[in-house]
């Protein structure tokens, strides 16, 4: 499958991303369900977020990605300090990707998720959203990356600490 929205197969993609972990009061975190466009038979759960664009801060990118991917409006200055950063390597769309990620946690209450603002490729590779306890996600083995359950735990802990102070 060749898709003009993807880089040529084998291209090493290096990217900096901003990711957001919306946390409800019950300790569940909002994730998206999707797949690699070349491997649709192996879906997984992943965090909301995407590439930081030229001229954006990481927090601005995080705010924009929340709006685009799930229609959740959170101003960049309301995100607070990042709860984690890491660099992961994986394959997607036939390309090796080296991705530096910055994660923000945000407390949410009632959220009406909408995919209306997603880009064409996102609409073609994201099927659903779900709220997950870190342990439950870890037990499924369906996280996009092995680090995600731990990141969910960090987000839940950060939100609990903010609530206590």
N, C-alpha and C positions, 0 to 999 in steps of 0.2 A: 504494500500500500504506500503510495507516494502522496504526500499532502503538502501543498504549497505553503501551508501555515507552519510547517516544521522545518528546522534546519536540515541540510543535506545529511543523510545517515553517516554516522561516524564522527561528525563534527563535535569536538569537545566544547561544551557550553559551560562557561564560568559565569555565575550570577550571584548577585547580592539580593536577598529577599527580606521582606518584612512580613511577619506572620503574627496572627492574633488568635488567642485562646479565650473565647467568651465563656465565662464560668457562671452557672446559675447557683442560687442559694443552696441547692441540694448537692453541690459538688460535682455536677455533671458538666462536661465541656462540649461545646459545639464543634463537630467535625463534618467534613464533606466526604461523600462516597463516590469514588470514580475509578478510572483505570488509565493505563498507558494506551494511547490510540492504536498501537501496534499489537497490544496484548489485552483485548477487551474481556477475555475469559478469566482474567485474574484481577478482580476488583479489590480495592483496599480503602481504608479510612485515612484521611489526611487532614492537615491543619489548613485553615483559611490563610491566604496570603499570596504574595507574588513579588515580582521584580520591582526593585527601587528604580524609578525613572530619573533621568537627568534633571537636576534642579530640585529634587525632592529630598527631604530628610527621611530617615527610616520611619519615624513616627507618622509623617505625612503619607508615606506609601502604605503603611499599615491601615490608616484610617480610610484611604482610598480603596484598598483591597476589600476591606469589610463592606464598604458601600457597594462595590461592584459585584462581589461574589455572593453576598447574602442579604443585601439591602439593609444592613445595620449601620446606623449613623452614630459614630463616635468621633468627636473632634480629636485631632492629633494631640492637642495639649491635655486631653483627659486620659490618655493612655498610661501616663506615668512612666517610670523607668522600666526598661526591659527586664523580664524575669529570667531570660537565658539567651545565650548565643551558642551556635555551634557551626561546624562545617561538615556536610555530608557529601558522599559520592554515590550516585545511582545512575541507572539508565532509564531514559524515557524518550519515546518517539524515535528510537534507533540511535540515540546519542548518549555518550557518557556526559553526566552533568556533575559539576563541582559547585556546590551551593553553600554560600555563607548565609546563615539565617539568624535573624534577631527576632525574638519572641516577646510579645506583650500579652499581659493578662488583663481582661476587663470584666468587671462584674455586670451581669445582665439579669433582668427579671423576665418579664414577658417579652418574647421575641417572635416576630412573625417573619420567618425566613422567606426570601423571594430570590429566584434566580434571574429575574427580569433584566438585570444590568450586566449579566455575564457576556463575555465575548464568545464568538462563534465556536472556537476550539474548546472553551470551558463547557458550553452547552452540549457539545458533542462527547465530552469525556467525564461529565459529572452527572450522576443520576439522582442523588438524594443527599440529605443531611441527617444527622443524628446526634443525640446527646449521650455522652459516654462517661462512665466512671473509669478512671485509669485502670483499675484491676480488671474490670469487665472487658475493656478493649484488649488488654494484654492477654487475657485468657482466650480470646478468639484467634489470635495470631494474624489478624487482618489489618494491622496498622501498616501504613505505607513504609515506615522505617522503624527499626527496633527502638529508636530513641523516643518515639512519640508518647508511649505511656508514662515515661519518666517526666517528660515535658508537661504532660497534663497534671501530674502530681505537683510539680513546681508551680504551675499556674494556680491550682486550687489552694496551695499553701500560701502563696503571695496574696491572694484575695482574702483569705482568712486573717492574715496578719494585718492587712489594710483595715479590715472591719474592726479588729481589736484595738487599733490605735486611734 
